[in-house]
Amino acid sequence: MKESQKKLILVITPRKKGGPWSWGADLVGELNKDSEFRAEHIFKIGDKILSPFRTGVELIHTVNPLAFSVFFRPMVLSIHGKIHGSFWKFFYWLGRLRASAITVPSEFLKTTLNLEKAIVIPNAINLDKFANVDLVSRDFYNILTITKFWFPKKAKGMIDLARIIFDLAKDFDRKINWRIVGFGPLLEETRKFINTLDKPKNVNVQWFGFDLPQKYFSDSDIFAYFSHEDNLPIAVMEAMASGLPVVTNKVGAVGELIDSGKNGFITSNRQDYQNALLKLMNDLELRKNIGRAARQRIERDFGWKVILPRWTELYKKLLK
């Protein structure tokens, strides 16, 4: 099919390069690479204002509940997380009324938001961006955490994780480099609090702020995640795509991603979390096996080859 004959879809996301922006950019890239549609990523304010009036557009796919079309074209509203504040709850309610279809990335979020008619289509991972980690034996461990410091419950999770790692290290005879990648308004406050905790000498905490996660997967041994509020963490999915063994607390939809003990570990308390970390740190073959199974899980159920057809089928259904 010629490019000019393909139906045009506008994918509207926030302008800041966070999770929803990356999701939209990847979706547009995949649609333009391997589908019967062509797509444009709309995120600049001026383009968003003009998007309802664009001609030649067949469908609008948005994460912004304020989006609309003066030509009554089909609109897909994708909701990626909990809705905070009465202001946004009101506009999401209006967006749900206008939308031809509503999607969420997990059964957990569908239930939490009470969206009985929502379609569950998970976020996808571009596996080409994540090479398999070569896990090796050495006399120290690099534990990696990637998170965002935008919400208090996520920041609290980082403090809990610090306590877990520091407590574990007191009776551990090797050096632990805990590397933290992430940014947000609560970063400095969280860092200062963690610096007040009793940190053993064999733990080195490194803060990297805003950076590309791919830079840190290749020489890490374990991915550690802890949050008190989440849906389906992209950082966990990317770590699994890299073949890293993941340890996380039971939060959000991680149970839809990880089969605990087989392709990662989901823990219900601090002691279980420490035990899982120690088990992985003391067993290289276990780290390799868990990491290999994690990569296979992403390939089988969360790669774009699996997820993209679900989006195109939805678009075709709405455009009939």
Helices and strands as residue ranges (DSSP letters): G 3-5, E 7-12, H 19-33, E 37-42, H 45-50, G 51-53, E 57-62, E 75-78, H 86-98, E 101-104, H 107-112, E 119-120, G 127-129, E 140-146, H 152-169, E 175-181, H 187-196, E 203-207, H 214-217, E 222-225, H 234-241, E 246-249, G 254-256, E 265-267, H 270-281, H 284-301, H 304-318
